[in-house]
Amino acid sequence: MVTIKSDKEIQLMREAGLVLAKVHSELEQYVKPGISTYELDAICEKLIRSHGCLPSFKGYEGFPASACVSVNEEVVHGIPSHDRVLKEGDIVSVDTGVIWKGWQSDAARTHKVGKVSGEVSDLVDRTRESFFVGIKAAVAGNHVNDIGRAIEDFIIPYGYGIVEALVGHGIGQEMHEDPEVPNFTCARRGMKLRSNMTIAVEPMINMGTWDVAETDNGWTFVTTDGLPSAHYENTILIREGEPEVLSLLPEEKKFYGVL
Protein backbone atom coordinates (compact mmCIF):
# COMPACT_ATOMS: atom_id res chain seq x y z
CA MET A 1 0.00 0.00 0.00
CA VAL A 2 1.24 3.50 -0.86
CA THR A 3 1.37 5.86 2.11
CA ILE A 4 1.21 9.64 1.89
CA LYS A 5 3.11 11.11 4.81
CA SER A 6 2.09 14.00 7.03
CA ASP A 7 4.49 16.89 7.64
CA LYS A 8 5.30 15.45 11.08
CA GLU A 9 6.06 12.03 9.60
CA ILE A 10 8.23 13.58 6.90
CA GLN A 11 10.23 15.39 9.54
CA LEU A 12 10.91 12.10 11.31
CA MET A 13 12.02 10.59 7.99
CA ARG A 14 14.32 13.59 7.46
CA GLU A 15 15.87 12.87 10.83
CA ALA A 16 16.26 9.18 9.99
CA GLY A 17 17.80 10.07 6.63
CA LEU A 18 20.30 12.46 8.19
CA VAL A 19 21.45 9.75 10.60
CA LEU A 20 21.86 7.32 7.71
CA ALA A 21 23.83 9.90 5.71
CA LYS A 22 26.15 10.37 8.70
CA VAL A 23 26.60 6.59 9.04
CA HIS A 24 27.60 6.23 5.39
CA SER A 25 29.97 9.18 5.64
CA GLU A 26 31.59 7.87 8.82
CA LEU A 27 31.85 4.33 7.44
CA GLU A 28 33.73 5.41 4.32
CA GLN A 29 36.99 5.95 6.24
CA TYR A 30 37.09 2.25 7.12
CA VAL A 31 36.82 0.99 3.53
CA LYS A 32 40.43 0.01 2.92
CA PRO A 33 42.37 -3.04 1.73
CA GLY A 34 42.64 -5.63 4.50
CA ILE A 35 39.30 -5.09 6.20
CA SER A 36 36.73 -7.88 6.10
CA THR A 37 33.10 -7.38 5.17
CA TYR A 38 32.21 -8.71 8.63
CA GLU A 39 34.21 -5.91 10.23
CA LEU A 40 32.52 -3.32 8.03
CA ASP A 41 29.12 -4.60 9.10
CA ALA A 42 30.09 -4.51 12.78
CA ILE A 43 31.28 -0.91 12.45
CA CYS A 44 28.11 0.00 10.56
CA GLU A 45 25.87 -1.39 13.30
CA LYS A 46 27.87 0.37 16.01
CA LEU A 47 27.53 3.69 14.16
CA ILE A 48 23.77 3.25 13.67
CA ARG A 49 23.19 2.49 17.34
CA SER A 50 25.49 5.34 18.43
CA HIS A 51 23.00 7.74 16.84
CA GLY A 52 20.11 6.22 18.79
CA CYS A 53 18.69 4.31 15.81
CA LEU A 54 18.00 0.65 15.10
CA PRO A 55 19.54 -1.17 12.13
CA SER A 56 16.53 -1.97 9.96
CA PHE A 57 18.23 -4.74 7.99
CA LYS A 58 19.23 -6.89 10.95
CA GLY A 59 16.82 -9.80 11.21
CA TYR A 60 14.69 -8.53 8.31
CA GLU A 61 13.19 -11.70 6.83
CA GLY A 62 16.07 -13.52 8.53
CA PHE A 63 18.94 -11.42 7.17
CA PRO A 64 21.84 -11.94 9.60
CA ALA A 65 23.56 -8.54 9.46
CA SER A 66 22.99 -4.80 9.72
CA ALA A 67 24.33 -4.08 6.24
CA CYS A 68 24.44 -5.81 2.89
CA VAL A 69 28.12 -5.70 1.91
CA SER A 70 28.58 -6.74 -1.72
CA VAL A 71 31.97 -7.02 -3.42
CA ASN A 72 32.77 -6.78 -7.15
CA GLU A 73 30.42 -9.16 -9.02
CA GLU A 74 28.02 -9.29 -6.05
CA VAL A 75 25.14 -7.02 -7.02
CA VAL A 76 23.24 -6.78 -3.74
CA HIS A 77 22.52 -8.57 -0.45
CA GLY A 78 26.09 -9.67 0.19
CA ILE A 79 26.28 -11.36 3.59
CA PRO A 80 29.19 -10.02 5.66
CA SER A 81 31.90 -12.60 6.31
CA HIS A 82 35.22 -12.88 8.14
CA ASP A 83 36.54 -14.65 5.04
CA ARG A 84 35.71 -11.89 2.54
CA VAL A 85 38.60 -9.45 2.90
CA LEU A 86 38.79 -6.36 0.69
CA LYS A 87 41.83 -5.91 -1.51
CA GLU A 88 43.25 -3.14 -3.65
CA GLY A 89 41.19 -2.65 -6.78
CA ASP A 90 37.92 -4.03 -5.41
CA ILE A 91 34.65 -2.18 -5.28
CA VAL A 92 32.25 -2.74 -2.41
CA SER A 93 28.67 -1.59 -2.00
CA VAL A 94 27.29 -1.03 1.47
CA ASP A 95 23.49 -1.00 1.62
CA THR A 96 21.99 -0.31 5.01
CA GLY A 97 19.02 1.30 6.73
CA VAL A 98 17.97 2.83 10.01
CA ILE A 99 14.78 3.08 12.06
CA TRP A 100 14.22 6.30 14.00
CA LYS A 101 11.10 6.62 16.14
CA GLY A 102 9.37 4.04 13.94
CA TRP A 103 10.35 5.62 10.59
CA GLN A 104 12.85 4.24 8.11
CA SER A 105 15.53 5.41 5.73
CA ASP A 106 17.43 3.26 3.23
CA ALA A 107 20.57 4.13 1.26
CA ALA A 108 23.49 2.45 -0.48
CA ARG A 109 26.96 3.55 -1.58
CA THR A 110 29.54 1.79 -3.72
CA HIS A 111 33.12 2.47 -2.63
CA LYS A 112 36.39 2.10 -4.50
CA VAL A 113 38.95 0.14 -2.49
CA GLY A 114 42.30 1.83 -3.00
CA LYS A 115 43.16 2.40 -6.63
CA VAL A 116 40.74 0.77 -9.08
CA SER A 117 40.91 0.49 -12.85
CA GLY A 118 39.60 3.36 -14.95
CA GLU A 119 36.67 1.38 -16.33
CA VAL A 120 35.60 0.21 -12.87
CA SER A 121 35.89 3.74 -11.53
CA ASP A 122 33.69 4.97 -14.37
CA LEU A 123 31.08 2.32 -13.57
CA VAL A 124 30.85 3.47 -9.95
CA ASP A 125 30.70 7.15 -10.90
CA ARG A 126 28.12 6.70 -13.65
CA THR A 127 25.90 4.55 -11.43
CA ARG A 128 25.85 7.33 -8.87
CA GLU A 129 25.20 9.92 -11.58
CA SER A 130 22.30 7.87 -12.95
CA PHE A 131 20.54 8.28 -9.62
CA PHE A 132 20.69 12.07 -9.86
CA VAL A 133 19.55 11.93 -13.48
CA GLY A 134 16.66 9.66 -12.53
CA ILE A 135 15.33 11.75 -9.68
CA LYS A 136 14.93 14.76 -11.95
CA ALA A 137 11.84 12.90 -13.18
CA ALA A 138 10.66 12.11 -9.64
CA VAL A 139 8.17 14.95 -9.32
CA ALA A 140 4.48 14.98 -8.44
CA GLY A 141 2.36 14.41 -11.54
CA ASN A 142 4.93 12.25 -13.30
CA HIS A 143 4.75 8.46 -13.24
CA VAL A 144 7.06 5.89 -11.68
CA ASN A 145 8.21 4.79 -15.15
CA ASP A 146 9.54 8.27 -15.87
CA ILE A 147 12.29 7.65 -13.31
CA GLY A 148 13.32 4.34 -14.86
CA ARG A 149 13.26 5.78 -18.38
CA ALA A 150 15.58 8.62 -17.36
CA ILE A 151 18.04 6.19 -15.75
CA GLU A 152 17.93 3.86 -18.76
CA ASP A 153 18.43 6.68 -21.27
CA PHE A 154 21.53 7.76 -19.36
CA ILE A 155 23.04 4.30 -18.78
CA ILE A 156 22.44 2.37 -22.02
CA PRO A 157 24.81 4.45 -24.22
CA TYR A 158 27.70 3.31 -22.01
CA GLY A 159 26.98 -0.35 -22.83
CA TYR A 160 26.19 -1.29 -19.24
CA GLY A 161 23.50 -3.71 -18.12
CA ILE A 162 20.68 -2.50 -15.88
CA VAL A 163 19.56 -5.10 -13.36
CA GLU A 164 15.89 -5.92 -13.91
CA ALA A 165 15.38 -8.58 -11.23
CA LEU A 166 15.66 -5.98 -8.45
CA VAL A 167 14.08 -2.54 -8.16
CA GLY A 168 13.57 0.41 -5.84
CA HIS A 169 10.54 0.77 -3.59
CA GLY A 170 8.35 2.91 -1.42
CA ILE A 171 9.45 3.38 2.18
CA GLY A 172 8.01 4.72 5.43
CA GLN A 173 7.23 2.80 8.59
CA GLU A 174 8.00 -0.32 6.55
CA MET A 175 11.26 -0.79 4.69
CA HIS A 176 9.49 -1.94 1.55
CA GLU A 177 6.21 -0.31 0.59
CA ASP A 178 4.46 0.29 -2.71
CA PRO A 179 5.21 1.33 -5.36
CA GLU A 180 8.01 -0.64 -6.98
CA VAL A 181 10.47 1.76 -8.65
CA PRO A 182 12.26 0.13 -11.63
CA ASN A 183 15.53 1.51 -12.98
CA PHE A 184 14.52 0.75 -16.57
CA THR A 185 11.67 1.46 -18.96
CA CYS A 186 8.53 -0.61 -18.45
CA ALA A 187 5.56 -1.18 -20.74
CA ARG A 188 3.22 0.59 -18.34
CA ARG A 189 3.72 4.09 -16.96
CA GLY A 190 3.25 2.88 -13.41
CA MET A 191 1.69 4.77 -10.54
CA LYS A 192 1.37 8.54 -10.68
CA LEU A 193 3.71 10.21 -8.20
CA ARG A 194 2.06 12.32 -5.51
CA SER A 195 3.42 14.91 -3.10
CA ASN A 196 4.55 13.49 0.25
CA MET A 197 5.23 10.03 -1.13
CA THR A 198 8.62 8.70 -0.04
CA ILE A 199 10.54 6.26 -2.21
CA ALA A 200 13.97 4.67 -2.46
CA VAL A 201 15.56 5.04 -5.89
CA GLU A 202 18.47 2.63 -6.32
CA PRO A 203 20.08 1.99 -9.70
CA MET A 204 22.01 -1.31 -9.83
CA ILE A 205 24.26 -1.21 -12.87
CA ASN A 206 26.48 -4.00 -14.24
CA MET A 207 29.58 -3.54 -16.34
CA GLY A 208 28.43 -6.35 -18.62
CA THR A 209 25.18 -8.26 -18.83
CA TRP A 210 21.99 -7.18 -17.08
CA ASP A 211 21.48 -10.80 -16.06
CA VAL A 212 21.94 -11.85 -12.43
CA ALA A 213 21.65 -15.06 -10.46
CA GLU A 214 20.86 -15.78 -6.83
CA THR A 215 23.58 -17.68 -4.97
CA ASP A 216 23.14 -20.72 -2.76
CA ASN A 217 22.94 -18.64 0.42
CA GLY A 218 19.47 -17.50 -0.69
CA TRP A 219 20.31 -13.81 -0.42
CA THR A 220 23.18 -12.63 -2.57
CA PHE A 221 22.73 -11.82 -6.26
CA VAL A 222 25.74 -11.89 -8.60
CA THR A 223 26.31 -10.99 -12.23
CA THR A 224 26.17 -14.07 -14.44
CA ASP A 225 29.26 -13.00 -16.40
CA GLY A 226 31.35 -12.30 -13.30
CA LEU A 227 31.87 -8.64 -14.16
CA PRO A 228 31.52 -5.98 -11.45
CA SER A 229 28.31 -4.26 -10.44
CA ALA A 230 27.69 -0.91 -8.71
CA HIS A 231 24.78 0.24 -6.57
CA TYR A 232 23.73 3.69 -5.39
CA GLU A 233 20.58 4.51 -3.43
CA ASN A 234 18.87 7.26 -1.48
CA THR A 235 15.51 7.80 0.14
CA ILE A 236 13.69 10.73 -1.45
CA LEU A 237 10.57 12.79 -0.83
CA ILE A 238 8.27 13.51 -3.77
CA ARG A 239 7.22 17.14 -4.07
CA GLU A 240 5.47 19.37 -6.61
CA GLY A 241 8.86 20.47 -7.85
CA GLU A 242 12.33 19.03 -7.35
CA PRO A 243 12.36 16.06 -4.95
CA GLU A 244 14.12 16.25 -1.61
CA VAL A 245 16.90 13.72 -1.00
CA LEU A 246 16.50 12.65 2.62
CA SER A 247 19.64 10.53 3.04
CA LEU A 248 22.40 13.00 2.09
CA LEU A 249 24.37 15.34 4.32
CA PRO A 250 23.79 19.08 3.76
CA GLU A 251 27.25 19.44 2.21
CA GLU A 252 26.54 16.51 -0.11
CA LYS A 253 23.28 18.11 -1.24
CA LYS A 254 25.17 21.30 -1.99
CA PHE A 255 27.84 19.39 -3.93
CA TYR A 256 25.30 17.51 -6.05
CA GLY A 257 22.99 20.52 -6.44
CA VAL A 258 19.90 18.88 -4.92
CA LEU A 259 17.47 19.68 -2.13
Disulfide bonds with the S-S distance in Angstrom:
none
